[in-house]
Amino acid sequence: QVELVESGGGSVQPGGSLTLSCVGSGFTNKSSYMAWFRQAPGKEREGVAGMLSAKEITYADSVKGRFTISRDKAKNTLYLQMDSLEPEDTAMYYCAAVVSSTGRWLEARLRMLSRFRRPDYEYWGQGTQVTVSH
């Protein structure tokens, strides 16, 4: 059973930094595309960043140059380093994953997954709140 657990959220002033973590379980020895989404009150859930490997990373335009996604496969952990945070970054942040027995299946769907459409992601964490304010 796949499980994703986020942590690292909190309150920070504008210009500050936070690092989110997402620990995955239940898909050891399988390939996975993992991503971060966020949802602000009254708004649609939107994709922030996603990756299959260090060579295949996608960022939303709104966070390019400020956020960095990375993963430690040995620890089955996905990270999101968030710098130069703005009040508009305030949201619940979710980790999401697509899991496959083969990396080729995911590679064939990279373009689709990088569009960050919610229905394409089968596994979700419970979320961690990020608040950016004075």
SULHUDA-V530716 format. One record per helix or strand of 2 or more residues. SS is the DSSP state (h for helix, s for strand). FROM is the first residue (numbers start at 1). TO is the last residue. If there is no record, write none. Layout:
<<SS & FROM & TO> <SS & FROM & TO>>
//
This chain:
<<s & 3 & 7> <s & 10 & 12> <s & 18 & 25> <s & 31 & 39> <s & 46 & 53> <s & 56 & 59> <h & 61 & 63> <s & 67 & 72> <h & 73 & 75> <s & 77 & 82> <h & 87 & 89> <s & 91 & 100> <h & 103 & 107> <h & 110 & 113> <h & 118 & 120> <s & 123 & 124> <s & 128 & 132>>
//
